[in-house]
Amino acid sequence: MRLFWKKQSPETVEKEQDNEKKINVEFDSSILRKNNITRLSIDERWTKLFVAIKMTPELEKAEQEMNELIKEEAMLKNEQDNLEPQKRKLMNEILHLTGEAFENGNDAAKKRLKECRKEIERINSRIDGVMEDIEKLDDRLKKANIDLLNNSINYIFSELKSKNERALEIKNELKELEQRQKSLQAELETIKVDWTQYAVDLTELIGTDPVREFEEAYKLEGLKDETVDASADESNR
C-alpha cells in the first residue's frame, strides 16, 4: 500500500499520458538485413526478451500469425523441392520413350509420351505458382517482421520505463517510511512509561485492589504489557 502517494492533478496525468503516447520509435526494414532478422517469432534473440516481461495479447497474436506464415512457407518450399524430382523423372522417362515411340512406332509409348509432357506442363505451371506464392510470402514475412519488431521493442522499453519509475517510487516511499519510523521511535521514547514502577508507587499510595480496579477501568493491562515488551525489546537491541 502506498502510504505517502501524492495525488496528481488531472492535467498532470493527462500530460503524462500524452507523452507516453508520443513515444513510438520505429525502425525501417534495413534493420532486418543488418541484424539478420528473418523469422522474428522463432528467433531466440527475440523470444528470450519475454522471460521476465509478459507478452501482451496483441503481441501474442502477431507472433502466432507469423508462425502461421512460417508454416505456410515451409509447406510451399517442401512442395517445390518435391516437384523438381518429379519433373526430372518424367523428363528421363520421355528420353527413354522417344526412341520406342518414333523409331519403333509403339503406340503405347506415344500415348505415354503425351501423358508425360502434359504432366510436365502441369508441374511447370505449379512450380511457377509456388515460386510466385513464395515471393508474395516473403513480402508478407518482411512486413510481419518489421511490424512485430517495432511493436515489441517499443512495448519492452515502455515496460522498462514503467518498472524503473515504479522502482524509484518504491525507493522514495521506503525512505519516507524510514524517516517515519525514526520519527515514531523518537516519539515513543518521549512517552514511554515504566508501568511496573508506577504500579509499585500507586500501590503504595492507594493499595493493590484499587490499582487493579483502575487498570481494568482504563484498560491499561494490555497497553502496560505492550509497553513493557517494547521497552524490553529496545533494551535488548
VMD Tcl script that draws the C-alpha trace (Angstrom):
set ca {
  {0.00 0.00 0.00}
  {1.36 3.41 -0.96}
  {1.16 5.37 2.32}
  {2.63 8.62 1.08}
  {1.38 8.74 -2.51}
  {0.51 12.24 -3.62}
  {-2.47 12.51 -5.91}
  {-1.64 14.09 -9.24}
  {-3.84 16.70 -10.83}
  {-5.93 15.59 -13.84}
  {-3.88 17.96 -16.01}
  {-0.60 16.32 -14.93}
  {-1.97 12.82 -15.52}
  {-3.29 13.79 -18.95}
  {0.03 15.39 -19.89}
  {1.97 12.28 -18.84}
  {-0.42 10.06 -20.80}
  {0.05 12.26 -23.89}
  {3.83 11.99 -23.51}
  {3.54 8.20 -23.27}
  {1.52 8.12 -26.49}
  {4.09 10.22 -28.34}
  {6.92 7.75 -27.66}
  {6.99 5.35 -30.58}
  {10.41 4.77 -32.13}
  {10.23 2.93 -35.44}
  {12.84 1.00 -37.43}
  {12.91 0.80 -41.19}
  {13.23 -2.52 -42.99}
  {17.02 -2.17 -43.34}
  {17.44 -3.27 -39.72}
  {16.19 -6.74 -40.68}
  {19.05 -7.23 -43.14}
  {21.66 -5.61 -40.90}
  {20.80 -7.89 -37.98}
  {19.91 -10.99 -39.97}
  {16.28 -10.97 -38.78}
  {14.21 -13.24 -40.99}
  {11.81 -15.09 -38.67}
  {11.45 -12.95 -35.54}
  {8.83 -15.09 -33.80}
  {11.23 -18.06 -33.65}
  {14.40 -16.00 -33.19}
  {15.92 -16.83 -29.79}
  {17.29 -13.29 -29.51}
  {13.69 -12.09 -29.51}
  {11.90 -14.83 -27.56}
  {14.23 -14.51 -24.55}
  {13.15 -10.88 -24.16}
  {9.82 -12.14 -22.84}
  {11.12 -14.29 -20.00}
  {10.87 -11.51 -17.39}
  {8.36 -9.33 -19.26}
  {4.96 -10.79 -20.10}
  {3.88 -10.53 -23.71}
  {0.69 -8.61 -24.49}
  {-2.27 -10.37 -26.19}
  {-1.62 -8.24 -29.28}
  {1.99 -9.39 -29.49}
  {0.96 -13.00 -28.88}
  {-1.49 -12.74 -31.79}
  {1.19 -11.22 -34.05}
  {3.60 -13.99 -33.01}
  {1.04 -16.68 -33.89}
  {0.29 -15.04 -37.23}
  {3.99 -15.01 -38.10}
  {4.32 -18.66 -37.08}
  {1.48 -19.45 -39.49}
  {3.34 -17.65 -42.27}
  {6.47 -19.64 -41.46}
  {4.49 -22.90 -41.63}
  {2.95 -21.86 -44.95}
  {6.41 -21.03 -46.31}
  {7.77 -24.40 -45.20}
  {4.91 -26.21 -46.94}
  {5.48 -24.27 -50.18}
  {9.22 -24.93 -50.19}
  {8.63 -28.58 -49.41}
  {6.25 -28.79 -52.36}
  {8.82 -27.00 -54.53}
  {11.51 -29.48 -53.50}
  {9.22 -32.39 -54.39}
  {8.16 -31.01 -57.79}
  {11.68 -30.80 -59.21}
  {12.48 -34.53 -58.78}
  {9.08 -35.40 -60.28}
  {9.88 -33.26 -63.32}
  {13.34 -34.81 -63.75}
  {11.86 -38.29 -63.50}
  {9.31 -37.54 -66.23}
  {11.97 -36.00 -68.49}
  {14.11 -39.12 -68.14}
  {11.07 -41.21 -68.98}
  {10.47 -39.09 -72.11}
  {14.06 -39.67 -73.24}
  {13.59 -43.38 -72.77}
  {10.23 -43.45 -74.59}
  {11.19 -41.26 -77.57}
  {13.06 -43.98 -79.46}
  {10.41 -46.58 -78.74}
  {7.63 -44.25 -79.86}
  {9.08 -42.84 -83.09}
  {11.67 -45.38 -84.19}
  {9.61 -48.45 -83.40}
  {6.18 -46.83 -83.82}
  {4.99 -48.00 -80.43}
  {1.52 -46.50 -79.87}
  {1.59 -47.18 -76.12}
  {4.90 -45.31 -75.89}
  {3.42 -42.40 -77.88}
  {0.43 -42.25 -75.54}
  {2.70 -42.29 -72.52}
  {4.84 -39.53 -74.05}
  {1.78 -37.30 -74.32}
  {0.87 -38.03 -70.70}
  {4.41 -37.24 -69.53}
  {4.53 -33.97 -71.47}
  {1.14 -32.95 -70.11}
  {2.27 -33.78 -66.57}
  {5.48 -31.76 -67.05}
  {3.40 -28.79 -68.21}
  {1.27 -29.12 -65.07}
  {4.38 -29.34 -62.90}
  {5.97 -26.33 -64.63}
  {2.80 -24.33 -64.05}
  {2.71 -25.37 -60.41}
  {6.42 -24.55 -59.96}
  {5.75 -21.07 -61.30}
  {2.76 -20.75 -58.98}
  {4.75 -21.92 -55.95}
  {7.60 -19.50 -56.75}
  {5.10 -16.67 -57.04}
  {3.46 -17.67 -53.75}
  {6.86 -17.82 -52.04}
  {7.74 -14.37 -53.37}
  {4.47 -12.94 -52.07}
  {5.00 -14.71 -48.76}
  {8.49 -13.20 -48.48}
  {6.92 -9.74 -48.69}
  {4.33 -10.64 -46.06}
  {7.01 -12.06 -43.78}
  {9.15 -8.96 -44.21}
  {6.24 -6.73 -43.20}
  {5.29 -9.02 -40.31}
  {8.90 -8.97 -39.10}
  {9.25 -5.19 -39.08}
  {5.79 -4.68 -37.53}
  {6.43 -7.22 -34.78}
  {9.90 -5.80 -34.15}
  {8.64 -2.22 -33.87}
  {5.69 -3.10 -31.65}
  {7.59 -5.46 -29.36}
  {10.66 -3.25 -28.85}
  {8.52 -0.18 -28.12}
  {6.45 -2.25 -25.68}
  {9.54 -3.62 -23.92}
  {11.05 -0.16 -23.49}
  {7.75 1.24 -22.22}
  {7.62 -1.61 -19.67}
  {11.22 -0.99 -18.63}
  {10.43 2.71 -18.24}
  {7.33 1.95 -16.19}
  {9.14 -0.55 -13.96}
  {12.05 1.84 -13.46}
  {9.71 4.69 -12.49}
  {7.88 2.41 -10.06}
  {11.19 1.25 -8.58}
  {12.15 4.88 -7.96}
  {8.76 5.49 -6.33}
  {9.26 2.48 -4.06}
  {12.73 3.68 -3.07}
  {11.31 7.10 -2.20}
  {8.47 5.52 -0.24}
  {10.94 3.35 1.67}
  {12.96 6.45 2.56}
  {9.79 8.16 3.77}
  {8.83 5.08 5.77}
  {12.32 5.00 7.29}
  {12.00 8.66 8.30}
  {8.51 8.00 9.65}
  {9.81 5.05 11.66}
  {12.58 7.17 13.13}
  {10.06 9.88 14.00}
  {7.71 7.41 15.68}
  {10.61 5.80 17.54}
  {11.68 9.20 18.84}
  {8.11 9.95 19.93}
  {7.87 6.56 21.63}
  {10.98 7.35 23.63}
  {9.38 10.57 24.94}
  {6.10 8.94 26.05}
  {7.41 5.56 27.21}
  {6.40 4.84 30.83}
  {7.77 2.30 33.30}
  {4.42 0.76 34.21}
  {5.96 -1.62 36.68}
  {7.40 1.21 38.76}
  {4.15 3.14 38.52}
  {2.24 0.09 39.75}
  {4.56 -0.07 42.77}
  {4.23 3.64 43.50}
  {0.44 3.64 43.07}
  {0.08 0.53 45.20}
  {1.98 2.22 47.96}
  {-0.38 5.19 47.69}
  {-3.84 3.59 47.24}
  {-3.34 -0.17 47.63}
  {-3.34 -3.18 45.32}
  {-7.08 -3.62 44.74}
  {-7.75 0.00 43.73}
  {-4.79 -0.10 41.34}
  {-6.19 -3.23 39.66}
  {-9.64 -1.66 39.52}
  {-8.27 1.42 37.81}
  {-6.21 -0.67 35.41}
  {-9.33 -2.59 34.37}
  {-11.41 0.57 34.10}
  {-8.81 2.32 31.93}
  {-7.90 -0.90 30.11}
  {-4.23 -0.47 30.84}
  {-3.34 -4.15 31.29}
  {-2.73 -4.81 27.60}
  {-1.05 -1.48 27.00}
  {1.11 -1.98 30.06}
  {2.31 -5.35 28.76}
  {2.98 -3.98 25.28}
  {4.93 -1.02 26.63}
  {6.96 -3.23 28.90}
  {7.65 -5.60 25.97}
  {8.61 -2.69 23.75}
  {10.95 -1.39 26.42}
  {12.48 -4.82 26.81}
  {12.93 -5.15 23.05}
  {14.64 -1.77 22.86}
  {16.99 -2.67 25.73}
  {17.93 -5.94 24.04}
  {18.96 -4.28 20.80}
}
mol new
graphics top color blue
foreach p $ca { graphics top sphere $p radius 0.5 }
foreach p [lrange $ca 0 end-1] q [lrange $ca 1 end] { graphics top cylinder $p $q radius 0.2 }
display resetview
